[in-house]
Amino acid sequence: MHFCSSINERCLMKTRLYQQLLERKNKGRKSFAVLIDPDKVDSKALDQLTSLAIRASADYLFVGGSLVISNHLDDVVQHIRKQCDIPVILFPGSPSQISRDADGLLYLSLISGRNPELLIGQHVISAAAVKKSGLEILSTGYMVIDGGAPTTVSYISNAAPIPADKNEIAMCTAMAGEMLGMKVIYMDAGSGAKRPISEAMIEKVSGVIEAPLIVGGGITTPEKAYLNCKAGADVIVIGNAIEKDPSLIGEMSAAIHAVPVKAGH
Ligand code: 1GP
């Protein structure tokens, strides 16, 4: 009894990030999320990334990776918090990747796969800890799309990705996720994908859902980021390209924010 009530006290459902995502979507304002993999940054690299993200007016910092071998997720999140007030959203590869110092958590269910562990199993195991964290929980229909080569996520998830040209499967998967109550849909070609998701698929999927649509995986140029947004992506996530060349943060952000907002806003 005591266990349940202490969890509930901590967790008066927060919705600030979700409301902001919805508001931006309604206005047609596109957002840029810089993905930081805790395994790939030391404090110097982190300082550089955060100062570039501040200068470029990046909207979100996503933190996470498929593996997270190192044990310094909390340190990374706390370090970012000291440097800037850009919202930090966890993008976990496993239930152990939780830090209370973040603002929110993409609570991922791998709806493109048929691995029950990643649809619901691990969620049950970690539910009490996640709820107790006090983080804003963004229930996310996570769809992995074939990016032309096996990526860490496709290997680790042990689930087949949606074929890159099967727009109908992607549409129906996203619709089903939304009808099941997921608040956001994330289409991911996987980190470092050879082929990012096509504009045709993004357009089709965004046309059949009202939930904010996050798109990432293999986006390496500002042009591609811009076209993805024009096709209907609401949030663009970029990790690999920025790891290789952090100065791209400015150009990516400018391209994403250059997409015209809807008339009247
Ligand atoms: C991966 O969507 C993210 O899960 C970002 O991919 O690292 O290829 O930018 P990249």
py3Dmol code that shows the C-alpha trace and the ligand (Angstrom):
import py3Dmol

protein = """\
ATOM      1  CA  MET A   1       0.000   0.000   0.000  1.00  0.00           C
ATOM      2  CA  HIS A   2       2.664   2.427   1.124  1.00  0.00           C
ATOM      3  CA  PHE A   3       4.687   1.484  -1.971  1.00  0.00           C
ATOM      4  CA  CYS A   4       1.829   2.482  -4.325  1.00  0.00           C
ATOM      5  CA  SER A   5       0.960   5.763  -2.672  1.00  0.00           C
ATOM      6  CA  SER A   6       4.560   6.965  -2.602  1.00  0.00           C
ATOM      7  CA  ILE A   7       4.818   6.258  -6.327  1.00  0.00           C
ATOM      8  CA  ASN A   8       1.589   8.108  -7.055  1.00  0.00           C
ATOM      9  CA  GLU A   9       2.613  11.173  -5.084  1.00  0.00           C
ATOM     10  CA  ARG A  10       5.721  11.564  -7.179  1.00  0.00           C
ATOM     11  CA  CYS A  11       3.940  11.104 -10.425  1.00  0.00           C
ATOM     12  CA  LEU A  12       1.201  13.609 -11.005  1.00  0.00           C
ATOM     13  CA  MET A  13       1.455  13.111 -14.740  1.00  0.00           C
ATOM     14  CA  LYS A  14       3.606  15.814 -16.280  1.00  0.00           C
ATOM     15  CA  THR A  15       2.660  16.958 -19.754  1.00  0.00           C
ATOM     16  CA  ARG A  16       4.716  20.077 -20.446  1.00  0.00           C
ATOM     17  CA  LEU A  17       6.894  18.601 -23.199  1.00  0.00           C
ATOM     18  CA  TYR A  18       3.952  16.872 -24.821  1.00  0.00           C
ATOM     19  CA  GLN A  19       1.885  20.068 -24.807  1.00  0.00           C
ATOM     20  CA  GLN A  20       4.785  21.909 -26.380  1.00  0.00           C
ATOM     21  CA  LEU A  21       5.138  19.264 -29.088  1.00  0.00           C
ATOM     22  CA  LEU A  22       1.421  19.497 -29.868  1.00  0.00           C
ATOM     23  CA  GLU A  23       1.462  23.269 -29.933  1.00  0.00           C
ATOM     24  CA  ARG A  24       4.412  23.311 -32.288  1.00  0.00           C
ATOM     25  CA  LYS A  25       2.794  20.748 -34.536  1.00  0.00           C
ATOM     26  CA  ASN A  26      -0.396  22.789 -34.726  1.00  0.00           C
ATOM     27  CA  LYS A  27       1.579  25.834 -35.732  1.00  0.00           C
ATOM     28  CA  GLY A  28       3.690  23.871 -38.216  1.00  0.00           C
ATOM     29  CA  ARG A  29       6.839  24.763 -36.254  1.00  0.00           C
ATOM     30  CA  LYS A  30       9.542  22.166 -36.748  1.00  0.00           C
ATOM     31  CA  SER A  31      11.941  21.094 -34.028  1.00  0.00           C
ATOM     32  CA  PHE A  32      15.521  19.955 -33.993  1.00  0.00           C
ATOM     33  CA  ALA A  33      16.775  17.357 -31.532  1.00  0.00           C
ATOM     34  CA  VAL A  34      20.503  16.778 -31.107  1.00  0.00           C
ATOM     35  CA  LEU A  35      21.132  13.162 -30.147  1.00  0.00           C
ATOM     36  CA  ILE A  36      23.914  12.593 -27.635  1.00  0.00           C
ATOM     37  CA  ASP A  37      25.169   9.063 -27.068  1.00  0.00           C
ATOM     38  CA  PRO A  38      26.711   8.916 -23.566  1.00  0.00           C
ATOM     39  CA  ASP A  39      29.193   6.319 -24.803  1.00  0.00           C
ATOM     40  CA  LYS A  40      30.649   8.701 -27.332  1.00  0.00           C
ATOM     41  CA  VAL A  41      31.207  11.898 -25.371  1.00  0.00           C
ATOM     42  CA  ASP A  42      33.621  13.072 -22.722  1.00  0.00           C
ATOM     43  CA  SER A  43      33.048  16.291 -20.828  1.00  0.00           C
ATOM     44  CA  LYS A  44      35.001  18.346 -23.365  1.00  0.00           C
ATOM     45  CA  ALA A  45      32.927  17.041 -26.295  1.00  0.00           C
ATOM     46  CA  LEU A  46      29.780  17.587 -24.258  1.00  0.00           C
ATOM     47  CA  ASP A  47      30.683  21.215 -23.593  1.00  0.00           C
ATOM     48  CA  GLN A  48      31.278  21.745 -27.283  1.00  0.00           C
ATOM     49  CA  LEU A  49      27.990  20.094 -28.287  1.00  0.00           C
ATOM     50  CA  THR A  50      25.922  22.006 -25.753  1.00  0.00           C
ATOM     51  CA  SER A  51      27.427  25.369 -26.606  1.00  0.00           C
ATOM     52  CA  LEU A  52      26.826  24.742 -30.328  1.00  0.00           C
ATOM     53  CA  ALA A  53      23.275  23.592 -29.554  1.00  0.00           C
ATOM     54  CA  ILE A  54      22.599  26.758 -27.547  1.00  0.00           C
ATOM     55  CA  ARG A  55      24.012  28.964 -30.285  1.00  0.00           C
ATOM     56  CA  ALA A  56      21.949  27.140 -32.930  1.00  0.00           C
ATOM     57  CA  SER A  57      18.741  27.281 -30.823  1.00  0.00           C
ATOM     58  CA  ALA A  58      18.327  23.504 -30.898  1.00  0.00           C
ATOM     59  CA  ASP A  59      14.965  22.568 -29.399  1.00  0.00           C
ATOM     60  CA  TYR A  60      15.793  19.318 -27.606  1.00  0.00           C
ATOM     61  CA  LEU A  61      18.717  17.240 -26.500  1.00  0.00           C
ATOM     62  CA  PHE A  62      17.974  13.543 -26.762  1.00  0.00           C
ATOM     63  CA  VAL A  63      20.282  11.401 -24.644  1.00  0.00           C
ATOM     64  CA  GLY A  64      20.695   7.678 -25.140  1.00  0.00           C
ATOM     65  CA  GLY A  65      22.042   4.927 -27.287  1.00  0.00           C
ATOM     66  CA  SER A  66      21.226   1.344 -28.167  1.00  0.00           C
ATOM     67  CA  LEU A  67      23.912   0.033 -25.879  1.00  0.00           C
ATOM     68  CA  VAL A  68      25.234   2.577 -23.365  1.00  0.00           C
ATOM     69  CA  ILE A  69      28.288   0.644 -22.290  1.00  0.00           C
ATOM     70  CA  SER A  70      29.649   3.392 -20.095  1.00  0.00           C
ATOM     71  CA  ASN A  71      28.109   4.097 -16.739  1.00  0.00           C
ATOM     72  CA  HIS A  72      27.869   7.835 -16.804  1.00  0.00           C
ATOM     73  CA  LEU A  73      24.361   8.630 -18.035  1.00  0.00           C
ATOM     74  CA  ASP A  74      23.595  10.621 -14.864  1.00  0.00           C
ATOM     75  CA  ASP A  75      26.851  12.540 -15.186  1.00  0.00           C
ATOM     76  CA  VAL A  76      26.109  13.359 -18.824  1.00  0.00           C
ATOM     77  CA  VAL A  77      22.605  14.597 -18.041  1.00  0.00           C
ATOM     78  CA  GLN A  78      23.768  16.607 -15.025  1.00  0.00           C
ATOM     79  CA  HIS A  79      26.600  18.098 -17.042  1.00  0.00           C
ATOM     80  CA  ILE A  80      24.170  19.226 -19.751  1.00  0.00           C
ATOM     81  CA  ARG A  81      21.811  20.675 -17.134  1.00  0.00           C
ATOM     82  CA  LYS A  82      24.579  22.854 -15.775  1.00  0.00           C
ATOM     83  CA  GLN A  83      25.380  24.194 -19.234  1.00  0.00           C
ATOM     84  CA  CYS A  84      21.959  24.960 -20.666  1.00  0.00           C
ATOM     85  CA  ASP A  85      18.219  24.821 -20.243  1.00  0.00           C
ATOM     86  CA  ILE A  86      17.400  23.033 -23.491  1.00  0.00           C
ATOM     87  CA  PRO A  87      14.988  20.218 -22.519  1.00  0.00           C
ATOM     88  CA  VAL A  88      16.770  16.890 -22.065  1.00  0.00           C
ATOM     89  CA  ILE A  89      14.760  13.885 -23.209  1.00  0.00           C
ATOM     90  CA  LEU A  90      15.980  10.355 -22.611  1.00  0.00           C
ATOM     91  CA  PHE A  91      15.941   8.060 -25.629  1.00  0.00           C
ATOM     92  CA  PRO A  92      16.796   4.787 -23.919  1.00  0.00           C
ATOM     93  CA  GLY A  93      18.038   1.593 -25.496  1.00  0.00           C
ATOM     94  CA  SER A  94      17.134  -0.341 -22.365  1.00  0.00           C
ATOM     95  CA  PRO A  95      15.125   0.192 -19.167  1.00  0.00           C
ATOM     96  CA  SER A  96      18.310   0.813 -17.195  1.00  0.00           C
ATOM     97  CA  GLN A  97      18.897   4.068 -19.045  1.00  0.00           C
ATOM     98  CA  ILE A  98      16.968   6.323 -16.697  1.00  0.00           C
ATOM     99  CA  SER A  99      18.214   9.535 -15.152  1.00  0.00           C
ATOM    100  CA  ARG A 100      15.976  11.560 -12.866  1.00  0.00           C
ATOM    101  CA  ASP A 101      17.749  14.732 -13.849  1.00  0.00           C
ATOM    102  CA  ALA A 102      16.332  14.677 -17.378  1.00  0.00           C
ATOM    103  CA  ASP A 103      13.061  16.402 -18.277  1.00  0.00           C
ATOM    104  CA  GLY A 104      11.332  13.592 -20.070  1.00  0.00           C
ATOM    105  CA  LEU A 105      11.526  10.037 -21.302  1.00  0.00           C
ATOM    106  CA  LEU A 106      10.587   8.617 -24.678  1.00  0.00           C
ATOM    107  CA  TYR A 107       8.760   5.579 -23.371  1.00  0.00           C
ATOM    108  CA  LEU A 108       9.340   3.408 -26.406  1.00  0.00           C
ATOM    109  CA  SER A 109       7.281   0.476 -27.525  1.00  0.00           C
ATOM    110  CA  LEU A 110       8.738  -1.127 -30.646  1.00  0.00           C
ATOM    111  CA  ILE A 111       5.492  -1.315 -32.592  1.00  0.00           C
ATOM    112  CA  SER A 112       7.198  -2.170 -35.885  1.00  0.00           C
ATOM    113  CA  GLY A 113       8.565  -5.390 -34.394  1.00  0.00           C
ATOM    114  CA  ARG A 114       7.021  -8.525 -33.008  1.00  0.00           C
ATOM    115  CA  ASN A 115       9.312  -8.973 -30.074  1.00  0.00           C
ATOM    116  CA  PRO A 116       7.018  -8.998 -27.018  1.00  0.00           C
ATOM    117  CA  GLU A 117       9.870  -7.977 -24.723  1.00  0.00           C
ATOM    118  CA  LEU A 118      10.199  -4.640 -26.506  1.00  0.00           C
ATOM    119  CA  LEU A 119       6.465  -4.165 -26.966  1.00  0.00           C
ATOM    120  CA  ILE A 120       5.539  -4.592 -23.289  1.00  0.00           C
ATOM    121  CA  GLY A 121       7.803  -7.055 -21.441  1.00  0.00           C
ATOM    122  CA  GLN A 122      10.597  -4.733 -20.359  1.00  0.00           C
ATOM    123  CA  HIS A 123       8.066  -2.026 -19.574  1.00  0.00           C
ATOM    124  CA  VAL A 124       6.429  -4.240 -16.978  1.00  0.00           C
ATOM    125  CA  ILE A 125       9.775  -5.024 -15.379  1.00  0.00           C
ATOM    126  CA  SER A 126      10.785  -1.380 -15.137  1.00  0.00           C
ATOM    127  CA  ALA A 127       7.349   0.238 -14.608  1.00  0.00           C
ATOM    128  CA  ALA A 128       7.677   1.003 -10.899  1.00  0.00           C
ATOM    129  CA  ALA A 129      11.142   2.525 -11.303  1.00  0.00           C
ATOM    130  CA  VAL A 130      10.072   4.582 -14.309  1.00  0.00           C
ATOM    131  CA  LYS A 131       6.995   5.911 -12.551  1.00  0.00           C
ATOM    132  CA  LYS A 132       8.992   6.750  -9.451  1.00  0.00           C
ATOM    133  CA  SER A 133      11.517   8.715 -11.516  1.00  0.00           C
ATOM    134  CA  GLY A 134       9.084  11.640 -11.769  1.00  0.00           C
ATOM    135  CA  LEU A 135      10.097  12.159 -15.408  1.00  0.00           C
ATOM    136  CA  GLU A 136       7.559  13.289 -17.967  1.00  0.00           C
ATOM    137  CA  ILE A 137       6.657  10.110 -19.807  1.00  0.00           C
ATOM    138  CA  LEU A 138       6.076  10.431 -23.539  1.00  0.00           C
ATOM    139  CA  SER A 139       4.573   7.158 -24.671  1.00  0.00           C
ATOM    140  CA  THR A 140       6.138   6.596 -28.055  1.00  0.00           C
ATOM    141  CA  GLY A 141       5.226   4.256 -30.871  1.00  0.00           C
ATOM    142  CA  TYR A 142       8.716   3.404 -32.074  1.00  0.00           C
ATOM    143  CA  MET A 143       8.951   2.242 -35.678  1.00  0.00           C
ATOM    144  CA  VAL A 144      12.218   1.006 -37.121  1.00  0.00           C
ATOM    145  CA  ILE A 145      12.374   1.364 -40.889  1.00  0.00           C
ATOM    146  CA  ASP A 146      14.918  -0.504 -42.989  1.00  0.00           C
ATOM    147  CA  GLY A 147      17.842   1.849 -43.539  1.00  0.00           C
ATOM    148  CA  GLY A 148      19.757  -0.264 -46.023  1.00  0.00           C
ATOM    149  CA  ALA A 149      22.041  -2.087 -43.576  1.00  0.00           C
ATOM    150  CA  PRO A 150      21.669  -3.747 -40.194  1.00  0.00           C
ATOM    151  CA  THR A 151      22.038  -1.106 -37.491  1.00  0.00           C
ATOM    152  CA  THR A 152      22.616  -1.573 -33.769  1.00  0.00           C
ATOM    153  CA  VAL A 153      18.929  -1.090 -33.087  1.00  0.00           C
ATOM    154  CA  SER A 154      17.823  -3.678 -35.631  1.00  0.00           C
ATOM    155  CA  TYR A 155      20.329  -6.218 -34.278  1.00  0.00           C
ATOM    156  CA  ILE A 156      19.632  -5.584 -30.593  1.00  0.00           C
ATOM    157  CA  SER A 157      15.865  -5.528 -31.023  1.00  0.00           C
ATOM    158  CA  ASN A 158      15.879  -8.874 -32.789  1.00  0.00           C
ATOM    159  CA  ALA A 159      12.954  -7.650 -34.847  1.00  0.00           C
ATOM    160  CA  ALA A 160      12.585  -7.094 -38.560  1.00  0.00           C
ATOM    161  CA  PRO A 161      12.350  -3.441 -39.592  1.00  0.00           C
ATOM    162  CA  ILE A 162       9.549  -2.218 -41.860  1.00  0.00           C
ATOM    163  CA  PRO A 163      10.770  -2.423 -45.480  1.00  0.00           C
ATOM    164  CA  ALA A 164      11.735   1.040 -46.742  1.00  0.00           C
ATOM    165  CA  ASP A 165       9.238   0.992 -49.609  1.00  0.00           C
ATOM    166  CA  LYS A 166       6.241  -0.400 -47.735  1.00  0.00           C
ATOM    167  CA  ASN A 167       4.510   2.881 -46.994  1.00  0.00           C
ATOM    168  CA  GLU A 168       1.200   1.180 -46.257  1.00  0.00           C
ATOM    169  CA  ILE A 169       2.699  -0.948 -43.502  1.00  0.00           C
ATOM    170  CA  ALA A 170       4.257   2.145 -41.965  1.00  0.00           C
ATOM    171  CA  MET A 171       0.934   4.027 -42.187  1.00  0.00           C
ATOM    172  CA  CYS A 172      -1.059   1.227 -40.574  1.00  0.00           C
ATOM    173  CA  THR A 173       1.557   0.702 -37.866  1.00  0.00           C
ATOM    174  CA  ALA A 174       1.537   4.400 -36.963  1.00  0.00           C
ATOM    175  CA  MET A 175      -2.269   4.530 -36.979  1.00  0.00           C
ATOM    176  CA  ALA A 176      -2.479   1.470 -34.760  1.00  0.00           C
ATOM    177  CA  GLY A 177       0.057   2.955 -32.349  1.00  0.00           C
ATOM    178  CA  GLU A 178      -1.873   6.190 -32.141  1.00  0.00           C
ATOM    179  CA  MET A 179      -5.184   4.402 -31.608  1.00  0.00           C
ATOM    180  CA  LEU A 180      -3.573   2.371 -28.842  1.00  0.00           C
ATOM    181  CA  GLY A 181      -2.914   5.690 -27.114  1.00  0.00           C
ATOM    182  CA  MET A 182       0.691   6.451 -27.979  1.00  0.00           C
ATOM    183  CA  LYS A 183       1.313  10.177 -27.822  1.00  0.00           C
ATOM    184  CA  VAL A 184       4.122  10.439 -30.323  1.00  0.00           C
ATOM    185  CA  ILE A 185       5.345   8.324 -33.205  1.00  0.00           C
ATOM    186  CA  TYR A 186       9.075   7.949 -33.881  1.00  0.00           C
ATOM    187  CA  MET A 187      10.195   6.633 -37.274  1.00  0.00           C
ATOM    188  CA  ASP A 188      13.847   5.626 -37.115  1.00  0.00           C
ATOM    189  CA  ALA A 189      16.055   4.218 -39.876  1.00  0.00           C
ATOM    190  CA  GLY A 190      18.635   3.482 -37.142  1.00  0.00           C
ATOM    191  CA  SER A 191      21.722   5.374 -36.170  1.00  0.00           C
ATOM    192  CA  GLY A 192      24.082   5.771 -39.095  1.00  0.00           C
ATOM    193  CA  ALA A 193      21.581   4.296 -41.548  1.00  0.00           C
ATOM    194  CA  LYS A 194      22.839   4.193 -45.119  1.00  0.00           C
ATOM    195  CA  ARG A 195      19.433   5.228 -46.393  1.00  0.00           C
ATOM    196  CA  PRO A 196      17.367   7.646 -44.341  1.00  0.00           C
ATOM    197  CA  ILE A 197      13.576   7.368 -44.445  1.00  0.00           C
ATOM    198  CA  SER A 198      12.022   8.516 -47.715  1.00  0.00           C
ATOM    199  CA  GLU A 199       9.958  11.687 -47.914  1.00  0.00           C
ATOM    200  CA  ALA A 200       7.205   9.602 -49.515  1.00  0.00           C
ATOM    201  CA  MET A 201       6.889   7.432 -46.399  1.00  0.00           C
ATOM    202  CA  ILE A 202       7.055  10.435 -44.054  1.00  0.00           C
ATOM    203  CA  GLU A 203       4.332  12.187 -46.024  1.00  0.00           C
ATOM    204  CA  LYS A 204       2.056   9.145 -46.017  1.00  0.00           C
ATOM    205  CA  VAL A 205       2.502   8.477 -42.298  1.00  0.00           C
ATOM    206  CA  SER A 206       2.121  12.102 -41.213  1.00  0.00           C
ATOM    207  CA  GLY A 207      -1.068  12.270 -43.271  1.00  0.00           C
ATOM    208  CA  VAL A 208      -2.818   9.567 -41.253  1.00  0.00           C
ATOM    209  CA  ILE A 209      -1.901  10.517 -37.680  1.00  0.00           C
ATOM    210  CA  GLU A 210      -2.376  13.525 -35.471  1.00  0.00           C
ATOM    211  CA  ALA A 211       0.420  12.641 -33.062  1.00  0.00           C
ATOM    212  CA  PRO A 212       3.688  14.537 -33.398  1.00  0.00           C
ATOM    213  CA  LEU A 213       6.051  12.649 -35.713  1.00  0.00           C
ATOM    214  CA  ILE A 214       9.734  12.276 -34.841  1.00  0.00           C
ATOM    215  CA  VAL A 215      12.057  11.208 -37.670  1.00  0.00           C
ATOM    216  CA  GLY A 216      15.701  10.174 -37.496  1.00  0.00           C
ATOM    217  CA  GLY A 217      18.404   7.829 -38.705  1.00  0.00           C
ATOM    218  CA  GLY A 218      21.007   8.552 -41.356  1.00  0.00           C
ATOM    219  CA  ILE A 219      20.183  12.223 -41.901  1.00  0.00           C
ATOM    220  CA  THR A 220      23.489  13.807 -42.862  1.00  0.00           C
ATOM    221  CA  THR A 221      22.642  16.992 -44.752  1.00  0.00           C
ATOM    222  CA  PRO A 222      20.610  20.107 -43.964  1.00  0.00           C
ATOM    223  CA  GLU A 223      18.769  19.630 -47.274  1.00  0.00           C
ATOM    224  CA  LYS A 224      17.534  16.194 -46.209  1.00  0.00           C
ATOM    225  CA  ALA A 225      16.454  17.540 -42.820  1.00  0.00           C
ATOM    226  CA  TYR A 226      14.534  20.334 -44.543  1.00  0.00           C
ATOM    227  CA  LEU A 227      12.823  17.943 -46.985  1.00  0.00           C
ATOM    228  CA  ASN A 228      11.863  15.569 -44.159  1.00  0.00           C
ATOM    229  CA  CYS A 229      10.193  18.463 -42.358  1.00  0.00           C
ATOM    230  CA  LYS A 230       8.393  19.610 -45.489  1.00  0.00           C
ATOM    231  CA  ALA A 231       7.147  16.038 -45.914  1.00  0.00           C
ATOM    232  CA  GLY A 232       5.594  16.076 -42.442  1.00  0.00           C
ATOM    233  CA  ALA A 233       8.204  15.325 -39.793  1.00  0.00           C
ATOM    234  CA  ASP A 234       7.716  17.468 -36.680  1.00  0.00           C
ATOM    235  CA  VAL A 235      11.004  16.696 -34.945  1.00  0.00           C
ATOM    236  CA  ILE A 236      14.256  15.771 -36.680  1.00  0.00           C
ATOM    237  CA  VAL A 237      16.835  13.803 -34.678  1.00  0.00           C
ATOM    238  CA  ILE A 238      20.473  13.889 -35.707  1.00  0.00           C
ATOM    239  CA  GLY A 239      23.282  12.021 -33.980  1.00  0.00           C
ATOM    240  CA  ASN A 240      25.972  10.468 -36.167  1.00  0.00           C
ATOM    241  CA  ALA A 241      26.489  13.340 -38.595  1.00  0.00           C
ATOM    242  CA  ILE A 242      26.935  15.736 -35.686  1.00  0.00           C
ATOM    243  CA  GLU A 243      29.334  13.408 -33.903  1.00  0.00           C
ATOM    244  CA  LYS A 244      31.497  13.472 -37.017  1.00  0.00           C
ATOM    245  CA  ASP A 245      31.185  17.207 -37.555  1.00  0.00           C
ATOM    246  CA  PRO A 246      29.703  19.163 -34.637  1.00  0.00           C
ATOM    247  CA  SER A 247      29.731  22.372 -36.657  1.00  0.00           C
ATOM    248  CA  LEU A 248      26.822  20.904 -38.661  1.00  0.00           C
ATOM    249  CA  ILE A 249      24.535  21.692 -35.702  1.00  0.00           C
ATOM    250  CA  GLY A 250      24.157  25.290 -36.849  1.00  0.00           C
ATOM    251  CA  GLU A 251      23.293  24.423 -40.455  1.00  0.00           C
ATOM    252  CA  MET A 252      20.918  21.619 -39.496  1.00  0.00           C
ATOM    253  CA  SER A 253      19.070  23.840 -37.066  1.00  0.00           C
ATOM    254  CA  ALA A 254      18.817  26.677 -39.581  1.00  0.00           C
ATOM    255  CA  ALA A 255      17.426  24.331 -42.249  1.00  0.00           C
ATOM    256  CA  ILE A 256      14.847  22.786 -39.914  1.00  0.00           C
ATOM    257  CA  HIS A 257      13.723  26.156 -38.579  1.00  0.00           C
ATOM    258  CA  ALA A 258      13.541  27.589 -42.103  1.00  0.00           C
ATOM    259  CA  VAL A 259      10.479  25.461 -42.915  1.00  0.00           C
ATOM    260  CA  PRO A 260       7.630  27.988 -43.172  1.00  0.00           C
ATOM    261  CA  VAL A 261       5.075  27.880 -40.346  1.00  0.00           C
ATOM    262  CA  LYS A 262       1.383  27.639 -41.134  1.00  0.00           C
ATOM    263  CA  ALA A 263      -0.335  30.856 -42.176  1.00  0.00           C
ATOM    264  CA  GLY A 264      -1.923  32.717 -39.272  1.00  0.00           C
ATOM    265  CA  HIS A 265       0.687  31.612 -36.710  1.00  0.00           C
TER     266      HIS A 265
END
"""
ligand_1 = """\
10
1GP
C 19.047 7.047 -34.221
O 17.354 8.488 -35.045
C 18.592 8.449 -34.448
O 18.236 6.338 -33.410
C 19.615 9.301 -35.136
O 20.292 8.647 -36.157
O 22.683 8.891 -35.542
O 22.012 8.397 -37.895
O 21.614 10.635 -36.921
P 21.729 9.168 -36.669
"""
view = py3Dmol.view(width=600, height=400)
view.addModel(protein, "pdb")
view.setStyle({"model": 0}, {"cartoon": {"style": "trace"}})
view.addModel(ligand_1, "xyz")
view.setStyle({"model": 1}, {"stick": {}})
view.zoomTo()
view.show()
